[in-house]
Amino acid sequence: MPKGRSPATQLRPLGARPLYTAEQRVRRDRSGWTLVQGVLAPLQFAVFLVSLGLVLRFLATGAGEQAAVLSVVIKTLVLYTIMITGSLWEKAVFGRYLFAPAFFWEDVFSMLVLALHTAYLAALFFGLLGPKALMLLALAAYASYVINAAQFLLKLRAARLQGASAPGFGAGVHPEPAQ
């Protein structure tokens, strides 16, 4: 390891911009939206897992259609909630509601996640697809959600590594939003 570089900075290419400036870290840690995101992210993942199980059960057996449909609607409502509160978090930390440079690509992909979940609701409420096609659309929405969640988890790891290498920072770091 080159002299003067911590293991955390070894993972970041030379010249790469840190995820947060010192001021943004302070705003992140002081924002109540950070805690909200930290609570909603695992809640959304739990709702996703239950719903995924119900959707797969319906596709495999044909049983439990109503439970599967309801679970996808609930998952979508939780997604909308985390997206709205996430944009409020982003405004508090970065000064803009969406597409802050630090989270640009995560926000871009979040738009696809929202579009697929919204398409599911539209197809359901307007009767545009049959039950099996609806569940396949839900699976497409869920696949996009998993990719987007992975993006945010990688950012959380990067933030923790950055925090570990920042002087006087690291302990008590709040989780980043996982949308």
N, C-alpha and C positions, 0 to 999 in steps of 0.2 A: 504494500500500500504506500502511495506517495506520502512523503512527510507533510503533516499538517492537515490531512484529510481524514475525516471520520469514516467508519464503515457506511454510515447513512449516505454520505455524499459520494461514496464510491459507486453507488447504484445510479446516481444521476449523472448524465453525460455532462462534460465540461461545457459551460456556457448555457446550460438549460436554466430557464427561469424557475425560481422557487414557486411553489403552489400559492403561498401567501406571503405578502409583505408583513413586516412587524405590525403595522397598523391594522391590517386585515385579520391577523391572528387575534389581536386584542378585541376587535369587533366581533369576530366569530365566537370567542370565549365568553363575551358579555351578552350576546344575543340570546334571548329566550327561545328563538326559533331553532337554535342549535339543539336544545333539549327536546323540542317538539319533533325534530327530524330524527333524533336518536331514539325516540320512543316509537314513532310511526314506521320507521324502516323495518325493525324486526316484526312489528305487528303485521305489516303488509306481507312480509315473507311467510309468516305463519298462515295468514289467510290464503296466500297463493298455494302453499303446500296442501292445505285442506281442499281447496277448490280443484287443484290439479288431480288429486285423488278421486274426487267426485266425478270430474269430467272423464278421466280414464276409465273409471268404473262404468259410467254410462256407455262409453264407446265400446267397451269390451262385452258388456252384458245386456245393454238396453235398459237396465234398471236405474232408477233414481234420477230421471230427467229433470224433474222440478228442483231437486236439491242441487244438481249441477248448475242449472240455469241461475238459480238464486245465488249460488256461491260466486259465479262469474260476475254477476251484477254487484255483489258486495265487494269483490276484489277491485272492480272498476271504480267504485265510489271511494274506496280507500286510496287507490291510485290518484284520483282527482285531488283528494285531500292532501296527499303528500306532495303532489306537483304544485299546488297552490301555496302551501306552506314552504316548500322548497324555494319557490320564486321569491317569497317574502324574505327567506333566509339569505338568498343570493343578493337581494337588494340591500339588506342590512350589512352584509359583509363586503360586497364588491361595488355597491352603488348602482346596480342594474338588476332588473327582475329576471332576465334570462340572458344566456349567451355571454356571460363573463368569460374572458379569455381562459381562466383556470378551469372552467367547466364547459367550454364551448361544445366539444364533441359529445359529451355526456348529455347536454341539453338537446343537441341536434337529434341524437338517437332517442331521447325521451319523447320527441315529437312523433316518431314512428310508433313508439309504445302507446302513446295517447291515441293516435289515429287508429290503430288496430283495436284497442279496447272500445273506442267510440264507435267504430264500424260494427263491432259486436252488438252494442246497445241499439244502434240504428236497425240492424238486421233483425234483432229480437222484437223490438217494439213495432216495426213496420211489417213484420212477417215476411221478410225478404228471403230467408233461408229456412230450410227444414232443420229438424233437431240435430242430425248428424253433422250437417254442414256448419251449423252454429258452433258446435263443439270443436270442429276442426279450426274454425276461425279463432275460437278461444285459445286453442293450443298454439296457433301462430302468434297471437298476442302474448301468450305466456313465454314463448321462446324469445321474443324480443325483450320482454321484461327481464329474463334471466341474463341476457347479454348486457342490458343496461345496468342491472344490479352489479354485475361483475365489473363494469367500468367504474362505478362508484366505489366499490370495495378496493379497487386498485388505487383510486385517488385517496381513500382513507389511509391506506398503507403508505402512500407517498407523503401524506400530511404527517403521519406519525414519524416517518423517517426524517422528514424535514424538521419536525419539532424536536426530535432527539438530538439533532445536530445544531439547533439554534441555542445560543447562549441564554441561560436562565429560563428555558422553556422546555416543556415536555411532560412533566407530571400534571395530571389532571386535565389532559387534553380531552375535549368533548368530541364525540363521533361526528363525522361528516354526514351529510344527507345521502341516503341511498334511495333513489327514486325508482 
